[in-house]
Amino acid sequence: MSGSGPTSTDIETDAGPEGAAQDHRSRTAKLRREQMRRRLIESAILVFAEQGVNAAVIGQVIEAAGVSRGSFYNHFRTNDELCDAICEDLADELVAYTENVIAGSESADGAVALGATTVLSAALHYPVLGLFMGARSLNAEALMREISDGLNQQLHFGMASGAFVKGDIGLAADMVLGMLRAGMLRLAMRQTAPLKPEAYIRGTVAAILRALGLAPERAEKIAAIDLTIPALAEDSLIARAQARHDAYRKKEA
């Protein structure tokens, strides 16, 4: 049959370029939103580290990010909402890195020791992380929840295997996380005297293991892990925020 209307081939050909253009615009818009959100969060970590997480810092974040007030409110409405977003992003990076580090651990006590050492070392080498998480304390629910998920698994395994004394996993996790939070803040503020930071990290890890039921000698042995600078990518949120924080300090000096 013949007719004057467009064929199916004509329709697909005409719609193809338009659909591709629309898809390209959508991807570009999404990328720009993600870049703006990342810029705001990175700037917020810097401002919070200077002003304190309970300060009303939206104005300072807007100034640090170099964006309009409208752009900010397109992403966040309140300080708490901004803080929650920061915690989620920090959790994604720190927890993913830590899980990769402990992936080869064959024992629960070894995994807990290595995980705690990695988190504390991150706070030592990226003080802005420790400052934020220490000051945010118990309100840092997103990051703590992410850490807790993996920690609870190791505690369950350790208690079941006899490596850790049996008890309430929630209480044990709270004890470990509480020591990690306090340790992160002390390391970030360089307030570990009379111990050097490396000795403080090992001492904290050994104390965690002893509290979980390990004999002092074994706890000290497992905690004696070689400390290395966490190999976070230069474009990671933590590394980028630390670089901006260092630049700010240098400018103010």
Secondary structure, 3 states (H helix, E strand, C coil): CCCCCCCHHHHHHHHHHHHHHHHHHHHHHHHHHHHHHHHHHHHHHHHHHHHCCCCCCHHHHHHHHCCCHHHHHCCCCCHHHHHHHHHHHHHHHHHHHHHHHHCCCCCHHHHHHHHHHHHHHHHHHCHHHHHHHHHHHHHCHHHHHHHHHHHHHHHHHHHHHCCCCCCCHHHHHHHHHHHHHHHHHHHHCCCCCCCCHHHHHHHHHHHHHHHCCCCHHHHHHHHCCCCCCCCCCCCCHHHHHHHHHHHHHHHHC
